[in-house]
Amino acid sequence: GKRAKQEALAASAGRVEANRSTIEADKGGVAVSGVALPETVRPGETATCQVAVRNHGAGAALVLRRVEVLRRTTGFACQPCGELDVRLPPGGEVTLVIECSPRHVGMCYETLSITFDDEGAHFTVGRFLSVSCGDPDVLDVLKATAPYQRPKRRRPPPAKEQVTEIAPPSEPPSSVELKLPTQAFGMKPEWRRKMESGSAIEELEGLRARLISEPSAGLLSLYADLFAKLLWLEERQLVADLSNFDLIEEKAVTLDPRGGGLLAVHVHGLAEKRPSVLKGDTLRVNRVGEPKVVYLGRAALIEKEDVLLRLKPQLGYICGQKVEVRFVMNRGPLRIFHQGLSMLGKLAPHVLFPPSTLAASLRKPPRTSTFPLRFSNRSVGANEAQAEAVRRVVEGEARAVPYCIFGPPGTGKTTTVVELVLQCRKLPPSVACCGYTHTPPPAPAFRILVSAPTNTAADLLCSRLATKGLRDPLLMLRLNSYSRTKTDVPSDVFDLSCWSDGESAFTPPPLLELLSKSVVVATLSMAGKLVNFGVPRGHFDLLVIDEAGQALEPEAVAPIATLLGSDGQLVLAGDPRQLGPVIHDTRAQELGLATSLLERMMARPLYGRSDSGDYNPLVLTKLVQNYRSHEVLLRLPNELFYEGELLPCADAELQ
């Protein structure tokens, strides 16, 4: 398959490199000289050089049979080229002209093959051509300052060595008490041994095969086992990648004292999240030469490429003294994902594994017969597909299984999500769930949880909902994590957030206040943590996940497994044809962690096309009217990914 092709190409490239000197060597009395293209060519320009091919032999004449540019796709050309049959007597010479007009910014490689005939015997002289396409000034700034060296493998101290760890002051206490503490969900020693021995992959492949053939009664437990182990596989790679940024040995640094007892460590690349360090994260600090005494520092503030650490005074830091700093991966989100997998037992199997057909037992009476609705956004009402999606979600006839909304960028997925949230708010509250341990708050309307994988996407949803009438903090809450800073949040979103001046951080509101909100907007990680704050299963009537194609499946499952009630509804909006979740471990990616819940759901028969070529409107809507891109830009993705169904609808004056 794909791996075999990659291995074959790598082997071929290796053979060429190993025989490079033989390929380029002058032979048969022929000398090739003058290949001197410039190192850099600007885009749109053409570089030229002359190559002299001379017969230095004293015997019979040679015949230059063929000159060939092997790939012909990189912008290189040669004149003359092809079948030549040029006779070269001793001392004879032919001049070849090499032109290079690179088509893409980056490195361009080509092979020039010159074939001769010597009394019936053929031989070839080759030349490897390379040119960098780009702005020479920019490339000069970006060029390497030293030859690349593979980083040394850093080994942790042996387990028998006693390491004293001095903990930092704890982060400010939250104003909301955790009703359900988050468990550690650390990697099981047995699974760690299997990963080290290599037997883990075989076990994961077996779990995937069983998941396909297992009866429905055992699906959820098998599913949870598979994804928990895939997450541990990914975590091991994340830890290894993060350790490459450790400031140890020759990279040891000094700390800069700041006000309030904070010490700043400069981390090159921090602004680009290489490494990613957030407020509240832990770093391990030790003096150079004293690895057995480790001070755990907590990141109190992030300023561009400086991490301001709060450490115990026992460090007794002296200005100018060098220390080693190791980064500690924040396991908070992963623990939330594991928590969701561990609580799948109360979720109906058909939520994650819908049947091939929508049986009558899964159909429910529509919530309302009041349609057409009065749309808040008139453009949605004018778009048949968007209006259909809103109607199907509002009626909720197939709410026992997820409802999917998909389409490429520019087709109005987020606009549709905003409209369906606004329309669902008008519905009467559902039957109160039985999970409350106290008197439930008044429920003036439907309760909706709106989430997305990233803060940027969640902020956009919150801002658009506020623009359409949900500006009242009594109605809508934007739930932010402790690690976010005040300046990261747009002003209109900040007005709907819960900020504590005393703690200088975002904190969840008291539980009763949280439960009284009609709409809660959060990232998937924060949504998965709502159960820890005390929000009971079934509290939300509707769970909406936007940009669902970019989320890890356990990430999307975390709030679903802990909050979705028996009469609740799940909506997934996104595009499985776009870039999926970012996975760092290659094997975890191959074994299914790179497939989003939306993509897996749409591969199931219920969400496929019928014999007539239509989708089941009770469970899926495909948006095809594109309001963002020019028709020319849509042509290729339309043919490759969207069955030629996309319709360019952007304003011609704005294209």
C-alpha positions as CSV (number, residue, x, y, z in Angstrom):
1,G,0.0,0.0,0.0
2,K,1.0,3.6,0.7
3,R,3.8,2.6,3.1
4,A,5.3,0.2,0.5
5,K,5.4,2.9,-2.1
6,Q,7.1,5.3,0.4
7,E,9.7,2.6,1.2
8,A,10.3,1.9,-2.5
9,L,10.8,5.6,-3.2
10,A,13.1,6.0,-0.2
11,A,15.2,3.0,-1.3
12,S,15.4,4.4,-4.9
13,A,16.6,7.8,-3.6
14,G,19.1,6.0,-1.4
15,R,20.5,4.1,-4.4
16,V,20.8,7.3,-6.4
17,E,22.6,9.1,-3.6
18,A,25.0,6.1,-3.0
19,N,25.9,6.1,-6.7
20,R,26.0,9.9,-7.1
21,S,29.8,10.1,-7.8
22,T,29.5,7.3,-10.4
23,I,26.6,9.0,-12.2
24,E,28.4,12.4,-12.3
25,A,31.8,11.1,-13.2
26,D,33.2,11.9,-16.7
27,K,33.6,8.7,-18.7
28,G,34.4,7.4,-22.2
29,G,36.7,10.4,-22.8
30,V,33.8,12.9,-22.4
31,A,34.1,15.9,-20.1
32,V,31.0,17.9,-19.0
33,S,31.7,21.4,-17.5
34,G,30.0,24.7,-16.8
35,V,27.0,23.7,-14.8
36,A,26.8,26.9,-12.6
37,L,23.3,28.0,-12.1
38,P,22.8,30.7,-9.4
39,E,21.8,29.5,-5.9
40,T,18.6,31.5,-5.9
41,V,16.1,32.5,-8.5
42,R,13.3,35.0,-7.8
43,P,9.7,33.8,-8.6
44,G,8.8,34.6,-12.2
45,E,12.5,35.0,-13.3
46,T,14.6,32.6,-15.4
47,A,18.2,31.6,-14.7
48,T,20.4,30.4,-17.6
49,C,23.8,28.6,-17.8
50,Q,25.8,27.0,-20.5
51,V,27.2,23.4,-20.3
52,A,30.1,22.4,-22.5
53,V,30.2,18.7,-23.6
54,R,33.7,17.9,-25.1
55,N,35.2,14.7,-26.4
56,H,38.7,14.5,-25.0
57,G,39.3,11.0,-26.3
58,A,41.9,10.2,-29.0
59,G,40.1,7.3,-30.6
60,A,37.0,7.1,-32.7
61,A,34.3,9.7,-32.8
62,L,31.4,9.5,-30.2
63,V,27.8,10.1,-31.0
64,L,25.7,12.2,-28.6
65,R,22.5,10.3,-28.8
66,R,20.2,12.0,-26.3
67,V,19.9,14.9,-23.8
68,E,17.1,14.5,-21.3
69,V,15.6,16.4,-18.4
70,L,14.2,13.5,-16.4
71,R,11.3,15.0,-14.5
72,R,10.2,18.0,-16.6
73,T,7.9,19.2,-13.9
74,T,10.2,21.5,-11.9
75,G,10.8,24.4,-14.3
76,F,14.1,23.1,-15.7
77,A,14.6,22.9,-19.5
78,C,17.6,22.2,-21.8
79,Q,18.3,23.3,-25.4
80,P,18.9,21.2,-27.5
81,C,17.0,18.3,-25.9
82,G,15.7,14.9,-27.0
83,E,17.1,12.6,-29.7
84,L,20.1,14.4,-31.2
85,D,22.5,12.0,-32.9
86,V,25.3,14.6,-32.9
87,R,28.8,13.3,-34.0
88,L,31.6,14.4,-31.7
89,P,35.1,13.7,-33.2
90,P,38.1,13.9,-30.9
91,G,38.3,17.5,-29.7
92,G,34.7,18.1,-30.7
93,E,32.4,20.1,-28.5
94,V,28.7,20.8,-28.1
95,T,27.2,23.5,-25.9
96,L,23.9,22.9,-24.1
97,V,21.9,25.7,-22.6
98,I,20.1,25.0,-19.3
99,E,17.2,27.2,-18.3
100,C,15.4,27.3,-14.9
101,S,12.1,29.0,-14.4
102,P,10.9,27.6,-11.0
103,R,7.2,27.2,-10.6
104,H,7.0,27.1,-6.8
105,V,8.8,28.8,-4.0
106,G,11.2,26.4,-2.4
107,M,14.0,24.0,-3.6
108,C,13.8,22.8,-7.2
109,Y,15.7,19.6,-8.0
110,E,16.4,18.1,-11.5
111,T,18.6,15.5,-13.1
112,L,20.2,16.1,-16.5
113,S,21.0,12.9,-18.4
114,I,23.5,13.0,-21.4
115,T,23.7,9.7,-23.3
116,F,26.5,8.7,-25.7
117,D,27.2,5.9,-28.2
118,D,30.7,4.5,-28.4
119,E,30.9,1.9,-31.2
120,G,27.6,0.4,-30.1
121,A,28.1,0.7,-26.4
122,H,26.0,3.2,-24.5
123,F,27.1,5.2,-21.5
124,T,25.5,8.2,-19.7
125,V,26.9,11.2,-17.8
126,G,24.6,12.8,-15.4
127,R,24.4,16.1,-13.6
128,F,22.2,17.0,-10.6
129,L,20.7,20.5,-10.8
130,S,19.3,22.4,-7.9
131,V,18.0,26.0,-7.5
132,S,16.3,27.7,-4.6
133,C,13.3,29.8,-5.6
134,G,12.4,32.8,-3.5
135,D,13.6,36.2,-2.3
136,P,17.4,36.0,-1.8
137,D,17.3,38.6,1.0
138,V,14.7,36.6,3.0
139,L,16.4,33.3,2.3
140,D,19.7,34.7,3.5
141,V,18.1,35.6,6.9
142,L,16.5,32.2,7.2
143,K,19.5,30.1,6.2
144,A,21.1,27.8,8.8
145,T,23.9,29.2,10.9
146,A,25.4,25.8,11.6
147,P,25.1,22.2,10.2
148,Y,22.1,20.3,11.6
149,Q,22.9,17.9,14.4
150,R,20.4,15.5,15.8
151,P,19.5,16.4,19.4
152,K,21.0,14.2,22.0
153,R,18.7,11.7,23.6
154,R,18.1,12.9,27.1
155,R,17.5,10.1,29.6
156,P,15.7,10.7,32.8
157,P,17.5,9.9,36.0
158,P,17.4,6.2,37.0
159,A,14.4,5.4,39.2
160,K,16.7,4.4,42.1
161,E,18.0,8.0,42.4
162,Q,16.0,10.0,45.0
163,V,14.9,13.3,43.6
164,T,13.6,15.9,46.0
165,E,10.8,18.0,44.4
166,I,9.9,21.3,46.0
167,A,6.4,22.2,45.0
168,P,5.3,25.8,44.1
169,P,2.4,27.7,45.7
170,S,-0.8,26.3,44.4
171,E,-2.8,28.3,41.9
172,P,-5.6,30.6,43.3
173,P,-8.5,28.6,44.6
174,S,-11.5,28.5,42.2
175,S,-14.7,30.1,43.3
176,V,-16.5,27.0,42.3
177,E,-15.9,23.8,44.2
178,L,-15.4,20.7,42.1
179,K,-18.3,18.3,42.8
180,L,-16.4,15.6,40.9
181,P,-12.6,15.7,41.2
182,T,-10.8,14.8,38.0
183,Q,-9.0,11.5,38.3
184,A,-5.4,11.2,37.1
185,F,-6.0,8.6,34.4
186,G,-2.3,7.9,34.3
187,M,-0.8,5.4,31.9
188,K,-1.1,1.9,33.3
189,P,2.4,0.2,33.9
190,E,1.3,-2.8,31.9
191,W,0.4,-0.7,28.9
192,R,3.7,1.2,29.2
193,R,5.6,-2.1,29.0
194,K,3.7,-3.1,26.0
195,M,4.5,0.1,24.2
196,E,8.2,-0.3,25.0
197,S,8.2,-3.9,23.8
198,G,6.3,-3.1,20.6
199,S,3.3,-5.4,21.3
200,A,1.0,-2.5,21.9
201,I,0.4,-1.9,18.2
202,E,-0.7,-5.5,17.6
203,E,-3.1,-5.2,20.5
204,L,-4.6,-1.9,19.1
205,E,-5.0,-3.5,15.7
206,G,-6.9,-6.3,17.3
207,L,-9.1,-3.9,19.2
208,R,-10.0,-2.0,16.0
209,A,-10.9,-5.3,14.2
210,R,-13.1,-6.4,17.1
211,L,-14.8,-3.0,17.2
212,I,-16.1,-3.5,13.7
213,S,-17.5,-7.0,14.4
214,E,-18.5,-6.8,18.1
215,P,-22.2,-7.0,19.0
216,S,-23.8,-3.7,20.1
217,A,-23.8,-4.8,23.7
218,G,-20.1,-4.6,24.0
219,L,-19.3,-1.7,21.7
220,L,-19.0,1.2,24.2
221,S,-16.6,-0.7,26.5
222,L,-14.4,-1.8,23.6
223,Y,-14.5,1.7,22.1
224,A,-13.4,3.2,25.5
225,D,-10.6,0.7,25.8
226,L,-9.3,1.4,22.3
227,F,-9.3,5.2,22.5
228,A,-7.9,5.3,26.1
229,K,-4.9,3.3,24.8
230,L,-4.6,5.5,21.7
231,L,-4.5,8.6,23.9
232,W,-1.7,7.1,26.0
233,L,0.2,6.4,22.7
234,E,-0.3,10.0,21.7
235,E,0.7,11.3,25.2
236,R,4.0,9.4,25.0
237,Q,4.9,11.2,21.8
238,L,3.8,14.6,23.1
239,V,6.1,14.2,26.1
240,A,9.0,13.2,23.9
241,D,8.4,16.1,21.6
242,L,8.2,18.6,24.5
243,S,11.4,17.3,26.0
244,N,13.2,18.5,22.8
245,F,12.7,22.1,24.1
246,D,14.2,21.5,27.5
247,L,16.7,24.1,28.5
248,I,19.3,21.8,29.9
249,E,23.1,21.1,29.8
250,E,24.6,23.5,27.2
251,K,21.1,25.3,26.9
252,A,21.0,26.2,30.6
253,V,19.7,29.7,31.2
254,T,19.6,32.4,33.8
255,L,16.4,33.8,35.4
256,D,15.4,37.4,35.4
257,P,13.9,38.6,38.7
258,R,10.6,40.4,38.3
259,G,8.2,42.1,40.7
260,G,6.0,40.1,43.0
261,G,8.6,37.4,43.6
262,L,8.4,36.1,40.1
263,L,11.3,34.9,38.0
264,A,11.3,35.1,34.3
265,V,12.8,32.5,31.9
266,H,13.2,33.4,28.3
267,V,12.0,30.6,25.9
268,H,12.8,31.1,22.3
269,G,9.9,30.2,20.1
270,L,7.3,30.5,22.9
271,A,5.3,33.1,20.9
272,E,4.8,30.4,18.1
273,K,3.9,27.8,20.8
274,R,7.1,25.9,20.3
275,P,6.9,24.8,23.1
276,S,3.4,25.6,24.2
277,V,3.3,26.9,27.8
278,L,0.1,28.3,29.3
279,K,-0.7,30.1,32.5
280,G,-0.9,27.6,35.3
281,D,1.5,25.1,33.7
282,T,4.3,23.5,35.7
283,L,8.1,23.7,34.9
284,R,10.9,21.8,36.6
285,V,13.9,23.9,37.6
286,N,17.2,22.8,39.1
287,R,20.6,24.4,39.5
288,V,23.3,23.2,37.1
289,G,25.1,20.3,38.7
290,E,22.3,19.7,41.2
291,P,19.8,17.5,39.3
292,K,18.5,15.7,42.5
293,V,16.9,18.9,43.9
294,V,14.1,20.0,41.6
295,Y,11.9,23.1,42.2
296,L,8.5,23.0,40.5
297,G,7.7,26.4,39.2
298,R,4.2,27.4,38.2
299,A,3.7,29.7,35.2
300,A,2.0,32.8,36.7
301,L,2.1,34.9,33.5
302,I,3.1,34.6,29.8
303,E,4.7,37.7,28.2
304,K,5.6,37.0,24.6
305,E,8.7,34.8,24.9
306,D,9.0,35.0,28.7
307,V,7.5,32.7,31.2
308,L,7.1,34.3,34.7
309,L,7.5,31.6,37.3
310,R,6.4,31.4,40.8
311,L,8.7,29.2,42.9
312,K,9.2,28.4,46.5
313,P,11.6,30.9,48.2
314,Q,13.9,27.9,49.1
315,L,15.5,28.2,45.6
316,G,17.4,31.2,46.8
317,Y,18.2,32.3,43.3
318,I,21.3,34.4,42.7
319,C,21.2,36.7,39.7
320,G,23.4,35.4,36.9
321,Q,23.3,31.8,38.2
322,K,22.5,29.2,35.5
323,V,19.6,26.8,35.9
324,E,18.2,23.9,33.9
325,V,14.5,24.1,32.9
326,R,12.4,21.2,31.9
327,F,8.9,21.6,30.5
328,V,6.0,19.5,31.9
329,M,3.1,18.6,29.7
330,N,-0.2,19.8,30.9
331,R,-2.3,16.6,31.2
332,G,-5.5,18.5,32.0
333,P,-7.2,18.1,28.6
334,L,-6.1,14.5,28.3
335,R,-7.6,13.7,31.7
336,I,-10.9,15.2,30.6
337,F,-10.9,13.1,27.5
338,H,-10.1,9.9,29.5
339,Q,-12.9,10.9,31.9
340,G,-15.4,11.1,29.1
341,L,-14.4,7.6,27.9
342,S,-14.7,6.2,31.4
343,M,-18.3,7.5,31.7
344,L,-19.7,6.1,28.5
345,G,-21.6,3.5,30.3
346,K,-24.7,5.7,30.7
347,L,-24.8,6.7,27.0
348,A,-27.0,4.9,24.6
349,P,-24.8,3.0,22.1
350,H,-26.7,4.4,19.1
351,V,-25.4,7.9,19.8
352,L,-21.9,6.8,18.8
353,F,-22.9,3.9,16.6
354,P,-26.1,4.8,14.8
355,P,-27.8,1.8,13.1
356,S,-27.9,1.5,9.3
357,T,-31.5,2.6,9.2
358,L,-33.6,4.8,11.4
359,A,-35.9,2.4,13.1
360,A,-39.3,3.5,14.3
361,S,-38.2,3.1,17.9
362,L,-35.6,5.8,17.4
363,R,-38.1,8.3,15.9
364,K,-39.7,10.8,18.2
365,P,-42.6,13.2,17.8
366,P,-41.5,16.6,16.5
367,R,-41.0,19.1,19.3
368,T,-43.0,21.7,17.4
369,S,-45.2,22.1,14.4
370,T,-44.7,25.8,14.1
371,F,-42.9,26.1,10.8
372,P,-41.8,28.0,8.8
373,L,-40.0,29.9,11.5
374,R,-39.3,33.6,11.6
375,F,-35.6,33.5,11.0
376,S,-33.3,35.9,12.8
377,N,-31.0,35.8,9.8
378,R,-33.0,36.3,6.6
379,S,-30.3,34.8,4.5
380,V,-30.7,31.5,6.3
381,G,-34.4,31.5,5.5
382,A,-33.6,32.2,1.8
383,N,-31.1,29.2,1.6
384,E,-33.1,26.0,1.3
385,A,-30.4,23.7,2.8
386,Q,-29.7,26.0,5.8
387,A,-33.4,26.4,6.5
388,E,-33.9,22.6,6.2
389,A,-31.1,22.0,8.7
390,V,-32.6,24.5,11.2
391,R,-36.0,22.9,10.9
392,R,-34.8,19.4,11.4
393,V,-32.9,20.3,14.5
394,V,-35.7,22.3,15.9
395,E,-38.2,19.5,15.3
396,G,-35.7,16.9,16.6
397,E,-37.6,14.0,15.1
398,A,-34.4,11.9,14.9
399,R,-32.7,13.3,18.0
400,A,-31.8,9.8,19.2
401,V,-28.8,10.0,16.8
402,P,-26.5,12.8,15.9
403,Y,-27.5,15.4,13.3
404,C,-24.7,16.3,10.9
405,I,-24.3,19.6,9.0
406,F,-21.4,19.6,6.6
407,G,-20.0,21.6,3.7
408,P,-16.7,23.3,2.6
409,P,-15.6,26.7,4.0
410,G,-17.9,29.6,3.0
411,T,-21.1,27.6,2.8
412,G,-22.5,29.0,6.1
413,K,-22.1,26.2,8.6
414,T,-21.4,28.5,11.6
415,T,-24.2,30.8,10.4
416,T,-26.6,27.8,10.4
417,V,-25.4,26.8,13.9
418,V,-26.1,30.3,15.2
419,E,-29.6,30.3,13.7
420,L,-30.6,26.9,15.0
421,V,-29.4,27.9,18.5
422,L,-31.5,31.0,18.4
423,Q,-34.5,29.1,17.2
424,C,-34.2,26.3,19.7
425,R,-34.1,28.9,22.5
426,K,-37.8,29.6,21.7
427,L,-38.8,26.0,22.4
428,P,-40.4,25.0,25.8
429,P,-38.0,23.4,28.3
430,S,-37.8,19.6,28.1
431,V,-38.7,17.3,31.0
432,A,-36.3,18.2,33.9
433,C,-33.5,15.6,34.2
434,C,-33.3,13.5,37.4
435,G,-29.6,14.2,38.0
436,Y,-30.0,17.3,40.2
437,T,-28.8,16.9,43.8
438,H,-30.5,20.2,44.7
439,T,-33.5,22.2,43.6
440,P,-33.1,22.8,39.9
441,P,-33.1,26.4,38.7
442,P,-36.0,27.8,36.8
443,A,-35.9,26.9,33.1
444,P,-37.4,29.7,31.0
445,A,-36.3,28.1,27.8
446,F,-34.3,25.4,26.1
447,R,-30.8,24.9,27.6
448,I,-28.1,24.7,25.0
449,L,-24.4,23.9,25.1
450,V,-22.4,25.3,22.2
451,S,-18.8,24.1,21.8
452,A,-15.9,24.0,19.4
453,P,-12.3,22.6,19.6
454,T,-10.5,26.0,19.8
455,N,-11.0,29.2,21.7
456,T,-11.0,31.2,18.4
457,A,-14.0,29.2,17.1
458,A,-15.8,29.4,20.5
459,D,-15.3,33.1,20.6
460,L,-16.7,33.5,17.1
461,L,-19.8,31.6,18.0
462,C,-20.3,33.6,21.2
463,S,-19.8,36.9,19.3
464,R,-22.3,36.0,16.6
465,L,-24.9,34.8,19.1
466,A,-24.5,38.1,21.0
467,T,-24.9,40.1,17.8
468,K,-28.2,38.3,17.1
469,G,-29.7,39.2,20.5
470,L,-28.0,37.1,23.2
471,R,-26.0,40.0,24.8
472,D,-27.6,39.5,28.2
473,P,-25.1,37.8,30.6
474,L,-28.1,36.4,32.4
475,L,-28.9,34.4,29.3
476,M,-25.6,33.4,27.9
477,L,-22.2,32.5,29.4
478,R,-18.8,32.2,27.7
479,L,-17.0,29.7,29.9
480,N,-13.2,30.3,29.7
481,S,-10.3,28.2,31.1
482,Y,-8.1,29.5,33.8
483,S,-5.1,29.6,31.4
484,R,-6.6,32.3,29.2
485,T,-5.5,35.9,29.8
486,K,-7.8,38.9,29.8
487,T,-6.2,40.4,26.6
488,D,-6.8,37.2,24.7
489,V,-10.6,37.6,24.8
490,P,-12.6,40.0,22.5
491,S,-14.4,42.7,24.3
492,D,-17.9,41.6,23.4
493,V,-17.0,38.0,24.5
494,F,-15.4,39.2,27.7
495,D,-18.7,40.9,28.7
496,L,-20.3,37.5,28.7
497,S,-17.4,35.8,30.6
498,C,-16.8,35.3,34.3
499,W,-13.6,37.2,35.4
500,S,-12.3,37.3,38.9
501,D,-10.3,40.4,39.8
502,G,-9.2,38.9,43.0
503,E,-7.7,35.8,41.3
504,S,-6.8,37.8,38.1
505,A,-8.2,34.8,36.1
506,F,-11.3,33.5,34.4
507,T,-13.3,31.3,36.8
508,P,-16.5,29.4,36.5
509,P,-19.5,31.0,38.1
510,P,-21.2,29.4,41.1
511,L,-23.1,26.2,40.1
512,L,-26.6,27.6,40.5
513,E,-25.7,30.6,38.3
514,L,-24.1,28.3,35.7
515,L,-27.3,26.1,35.6
516,S,-29.5,29.2,35.1
517,K,-27.9,30.1,31.8
518,S,-29.9,29.4,28.7
519,V,-26.8,29.1,26.4
520,V,-23.3,28.1,27.5
521,V,-20.4,28.5,25.0
522,A,-17.1,26.7,25.7
523,T,-14.3,24.8,24.1
524,L,-14.7,21.0,24.1
525,S,-12.2,20.6,26.9
526,M,-14.1,23.0,29.2
527,A,-17.4,21.5,28.2
528,G,-16.1,18.1,29.2
529,K,-15.3,19.6,32.6
530,L,-18.8,20.8,33.3
531,V,-19.7,17.5,35.0
532,N,-16.9,18.2,37.5
533,F,-18.5,21.5,38.3
534,G,-21.7,19.6,39.2
535,V,-23.8,20.0,35.9
536,P,-25.9,16.8,35.8
537,R,-26.5,14.6,32.8
538,G,-29.5,15.8,30.8
539,H,-29.3,19.4,32.0
540,F,-28.7,20.6,28.4
541,D,-31.4,19.8,25.9
542,L,-29.1,20.4,22.9
543,L,-25.4,19.9,22.5
544,V,-23.8,21.6,19.4
545,I,-20.2,21.0,18.3
546,D,-19.0,23.4,15.6
547,E,-15.8,22.6,13.6
548,A,-16.3,19.0,14.6
549,G,-14.1,17.8,11.8
550,Q,-11.0,19.3,13.6
551,A,-11.6,17.7,17.0
552,L,-10.1,14.4,18.3
553,E,-12.9,11.9,18.7
554,P,-12.3,11.5,22.5
555,E,-12.3,15.3,22.7
556,A,-15.7,15.5,21.2
557,V,-17.0,12.6,23.2
558,A,-15.9,14.1,26.6
559,P,-19.0,16.4,26.9
560,I,-21.3,14.0,25.1
561,A,-20.6,11.1,27.4
562,T,-21.0,13.2,30.6
563,L,-23.9,15.6,29.7
564,L,-26.1,14.1,26.9
565,G,-29.4,12.9,28.4
566,S,-31.8,10.3,27.0
567,D,-34.0,13.0,25.4
568,G,-31.1,15.3,24.5
569,Q,-29.9,16.1,21.0
570,L,-26.4,16.2,19.5
571,V,-25.5,18.3,16.4
572,L,-22.2,18.0,14.7
573,A,-21.2,20.8,12.2
574,G,-18.0,20.8,10.2
575,D,-16.3,19.4,7.1
576,P,-14.5,16.0,7.1
577,R,-12.9,17.0,3.8
578,Q,-10.8,19.7,5.5
579,L,-7.8,19.2,7.7
580,G,-8.6,16.9,10.6
581,P,-7.3,16.7,14.1
582,V,-3.5,17.2,14.7
583,I,-1.9,14.0,15.8
584,H,1.8,13.7,16.8
585,D,2.2,9.9,17.0
586,T,2.3,8.2,13.6
587,R,0.9,4.9,14.7
588,A,-1.9,6.5,16.7
589,Q,-2.8,8.4,13.6
590,E,-2.9,5.3,11.5
591,L,-5.0,3.4,14.1
592,G,-7.8,5.9,14.1
593,L,-7.0,8.8,16.3
594,A,-6.8,11.1,13.3
595,T,-10.4,10.4,12.3
596,S,-12.8,12.8,13.8
597,L,-16.2,11.8,15.2
598,L,-17.9,13.7,12.3
599,E,-15.8,11.9,9.7
600,R,-16.5,8.5,11.3
601,M,-20.2,9.2,11.7
602,M,-20.6,10.2,8.0
603,A,-18.9,7.0,6.9
604,R,-21.7,5.0,8.5
605,P,-24.6,3.8,6.2
606,L,-27.2,6.0,7.9
607,Y,-25.4,9.1,6.8
608,G,-24.6,7.9,3.3
609,R,-26.4,8.6,0.0
610,S,-29.4,6.5,-0.8
611,D,-29.9,4.7,-4.1
612,S,-31.5,7.8,-5.5
613,G,-28.3,9.8,-4.6
614,D,-29.9,11.8,-1.7
615,Y,-29.0,12.0,2.0
616,N,-31.5,11.3,4.7
617,P,-32.8,14.8,5.6
618,L,-33.7,13.6,9.2
619,V,-30.0,13.1,10.0
620,L,-27.8,15.1,7.6
621,T,-27.7,18.3,5.6
622,K,-25.0,19.1,3.0
623,L,-24.5,22.8,2.4
624,V,-23.5,23.5,-1.2
625,Q,-24.0,27.3,-1.8
626,N,-20.6,28.9,-1.3
627,Y,-20.7,32.6,-0.4
628,R,-16.9,33.2,-0.1
629,S,-14.9,32.0,-3.1
630,H,-14.7,32.7,-6.8
631,E,-15.9,30.0,-9.1
632,V,-12.4,29.3,-10.4
633,L,-11.1,28.7,-6.9
634,L,-14.0,26.3,-6.2
635,R,-13.6,24.2,-9.4
636,L,-10.8,21.9,-8.2
637,P,-12.1,21.1,-4.6
638,N,-15.6,20.8,-6.1
639,E,-14.5,18.0,-8.4
640,L,-12.2,16.3,-6.0
641,F,-14.2,16.3,-2.7
642,Y,-17.8,17.6,-3.2
643,E,-19.1,15.6,-6.2
644,G,-19.4,18.7,-8.3
645,E,-22.3,20.0,-6.2
646,L,-20.9,23.3,-5.0
647,L,-22.6,26.4,-6.3
648,P,-20.6,29.7,-6.4
649,C,-22.9,32.4,-4.8
650,A,-20.4,35.0,-3.7
651,D,-21.1,38.6,-4.7
652,A,-19.4,39.3,-8.0
653,E,-18.4,42.8,-6.9
654,L,-16.5,41.3,-3.9
655,Q,-14.7,38.6,-5.8
